[in-house]
Amino acid sequence: MKSAWVDTDAEALVGRYAQQDVGADLALRVYTTRLLGRDPKLVLHGGGNTSVKTRTPDLLGEEADVLCVKGSGWDMGTIEPAGLPAVRLAPLRKLRALPALTDEDMVRIQRANLIDPMAPNPSVETLLHAFVPAKFVDHTHSTAVLSLIDQPNGVELCAEVYDGRLGIVPYLMPGFALAKKSAEVHDAAPAVEGLILIKHGIFTFGASAREAYERMIEMVSLAEAHLARGRKSVFAPIRLPQRAASYANVAPIVRGACSLKDAKVEGAWRRLVLERRAGPAVLDFVNGTEVARYSQAGVVTPDHTIRTKNWPLVLPAPEDDKLDAFKSAAATAAQAFAAAYRAYFERNNARCNGAKRMLDPLPRVVLVPGIGLLGLGRSKKDARVAADLAEAAIETITDAEAIGRFESISEPDMFDVEYWSLEQAKLGKEPEKPLAGQVAVVTGAAGAIGAATARAFASAGAEVALVDVDADAAQARAREIRGAALALGCDVTDAAAVRAAFDKVVETFGGVDIVVSNAGAAWQGRIGEVDEAVLRQSFELNFFAHQRVAQNAVRVMRAQGTGGVLLFNVSKQAVNPGANFGPYGLPKAATLFLVRQYALDYGGEGIRANAVNADRIRSGLLTPEMIAQRSKARNLSEHDYMAGNLLGREVTAEDVAQAFLHQALELKTTGDVTTVDGGNIAAALR
């Protein structure tokens, strides 16, 4: 591992922060924290922490000795000075004399001594940073170091590799006790350049930011060099099926198996989003004959447990022509995983006098031979975090097995960290959005109604795929939504293109729960005079495209086995035809009955089908030019024309989007047509 320190970069950052009254010590602390945080072999997703002891004025302008330490939840790779809250140092150091200190009191004392009372909570390892005297302190979860210390003889290996340069601290849960023990180890050998925390990670010290950082790089490099010597062959591969199943066919099965029925709301499911990793190292690990042993041994560092749980779900290799058997095996394995998790919780919660409340028992990492590892989460972001951590764990376990045998902390220790209130606080306390964990596909997504619908579903927590014949326009709409929104160019009149688009959605998110079949265009002409080719063209887009989209959605939803909802834009023309609009209204009327047929045929499998009947929406169908023409023909202002309904109000694309969202949330409504037109008795269903 090489140092990434660049003098000119460090100087530039110091100069920039000086203009914001940030001192050089803190500026350099930010610089090296980012260097550490941007290397995934050292730190991932909010892990690790750093600190600097310095002086700063308090709110009254009086200088105080402080510890600026990473705030809980901040990401080291992108940290700013605000992410290193200043805590008065003297009161923290006094705590070392106490025989014991609860986590709650530790947090209160740390907050009580913040220079800025509005600052984030200091790291759960603040006291360790305070108790050691070094000016700069760095802490990472280096994969190479973890491979050394996650061994039955980890202490002996570290003594060999570091030859007294690092103190060795036995495993203790983070907090006051670990801070005291670490300080004792340091005091016994005050010349050490850092500490190894067995089963946890590595600390390095320095009089300057550069010294602490480059010591970290050096110590990690020593671990890497040791791992490179005397390696044995690690994973003997299993025999995979000759005809392996595609990920697009496997993902919905896995996702369905790893979903949980809501115990209180009939028809509701707790679903997870998927993220796949299938590099050579991952596949070597997953395809190993002993994967059931080394994958179930526990976490590589306690910091991972809140994101990945303590062990993954392992499934058999799927065969292309035996997906029914794989689906059955996946369901059985997932149920066994959940049962084992519940038993694990009950065993360990008994030690806590039943004080803990069980998290959901669903896996967060799934290993599938021939496919790779799947990270699972309530959002695409969470799924990526789980996959990143699992991939890092694979690297650690692989290197550990290459020189010995991987060994984690004990089950009680894993439970104590997983259900530690200070760790749970990292996950945030915001209430979940109503569509969290669900995947929505919107066709015609570049248009006014499609884009508004995609935004509405994303705001409600869904992962959204925006499908449109204009790929660039769909991409622009996806950028507006940001997050993990997926843009796909697709002509919905092309059956192969529709199939490919749904496969891409599944490969990206793991499945499909909601489809808004919205793409359409208006052809005009008197029905007795219109060319047949025009009518056929309209039916291709305004009827058969809806059928193609719905068929592919049902294919995925049935593989998942958790229901879903099909939503169709049928338009006012389906029930109240307009003069010269037969080429548009006829296929829309057929689509209305298509909605009811899907409701009838698939309701027993929990798949709902509903429609929105909208009128006079500013969109690609009702263009500004058309609005101007029709208003003039009726001798009305454009406003009066657009508000020509019983309520006298213009209906917008956002109103239609809210109707689709409402239908997605109504778990006991199917075969429904919701009218969004401000009131038009002639278009009312009867």
Buried (B, 14 or more C-beta within 10 A) or exposed (E): BEBBBEEEEBBEBBEEBEEEEBBBBBBBBBBBBBBBBBBBBBBBBBBBBBBBBBEBEBEEEEEBEBBBBBBBBBBBBEBEBBBBBBBBBEEBBEBBEEEEBEBEEBBEBBBEBBBEEEBBBBBBBBBBBBBBEBBBBBBBBBBBBBBBBBBEEBBEBBBEBBEEBBBBBEBBBBBBEBBBBBBEBBEEEEEBBBBBBBBBBBBBBBEBBBBBBBBBBBBBBBBBEBBEEEEEEBBEEBEBBEEBBBBBBBBBBBBBBBBBEEEEEEEBBBBBBBBBBBEEEBBBBBBBEEBEEBBEBBBBBBBBBBBBBBBBBBBBBBBBEBBEEBBEBBBEBBEEBBEBBEEBBEEBBEEEEEEBEEBEBBBBBBBBBBBBBBBBBBBBBBBBBBBBBBBBBBBBBBBBBBBBBBBBBEEEBBBBBBBBEBBBBBEEEEEEBEBBBBBBBBBBBBBBBBBBBBBBBBBBBBBBBBBBBBBEBBBBBBEEBEEBBBBBBBBBBBBEBBBBBBBBBBBBBBBBBBBBBBBBBBBBBEBEEBEEEEBEBBBBBBBBBBBBBBBBBBBBBBBBBBBBBBBBBBBBBBBBBBEBBBBBBBBBBBBBEBBBEBBEEBBEEBBBBBBBBBBBBBBBBBEEEEBEEBBEEEEBEBEEBBBBBEEEEBBBBBBBBBBBBBBBBBBEBBBBBBBBBBBBEEBEEE
